[in-house]
Structures are given as structure tokens and as C-alpha cells.
């Protein structure tokens, strides 16, 4: 199994409780960086600033849904 310390993750989730649980679990597993974004626009800004190895993306988000985020990432 790959070493989680080699990977960074962004959790894109508008439910605070879920994003907290996911990010804490990923940090406990030893991922080198875990970022959290509460909406699609914030996620795109963080992804462009600090590209992650893994994106955990909720599809139903405020401001910009997950499908729009994926489209923007694909176009970039």
C-alpha cells in the first residue's frame, strides 16, 4: 500500500460535521496535507494555489456544484 505521507488531500464538503470527520481521519492516517473547502469556488482557489494529490468532492455544493468544479478542473 502506498505511503499516505506522500499525498496531499482536499476535502470539498459543505457539511461541517462531515468535513471535520473526514479531515481528522485523513490526518490521523498520516496524509502530508489535508485541506478543506466548503464550496466549489473555494475548492478551485485552493486547488489552483496548492494542487492536491487527491480530491474528495461532494457533488451537491453551494455556489458551484461538484460537476461544475470537475468541468473547470478539466478545462484548466
HUFEN-V338820 format. One record per residue. N is the residue number from 1. NEAR is the number of other C-alpha atoms within 12 Angstrom. Layout:
N_NEAR / N_NEAR
//
This chain:
1_5 / 2_9 / 3_11 / 4_20 / 5_18 / 6_17 / 7_22 / 8_27 / 9_35 / 10_40 / 11_40 / 12_41 / 13_33 / 14_28 / 15_21 / 16_17 / 17_13 / 18_20 / 19_27 / 20_22 / 21_17 / 22_28 / 23_29 / 24_22 / 25_17 / 26_26 / 27_24 / 28_15 / 29_20 / 30_19 / 31_25 / 32_21 / 33_26 / 34_36 / 35_36 / 36_39 / 37_35 / 38_33 / 39_30 / 40_35 / 41_25 / 42_26 / 43_38 / 44_34 / 45_22 / 46_25 / 47_31 / 48_16 / 49_12 / 50_19 / 51_20 / 52_26 / 53_20 / 54_23 / 55_32 / 56_30 / 57_33 / 58_29 / 59_23 / 60_19 / 61_23 / 62_22 / 63_18 / 64_26 / 65_25 / 66_30 / 67_18 / 68_23 / 69_33 / 70_23 / 71_14 / 72_19 / 73_20 / 74_10 / 75_8 / 76_10
//
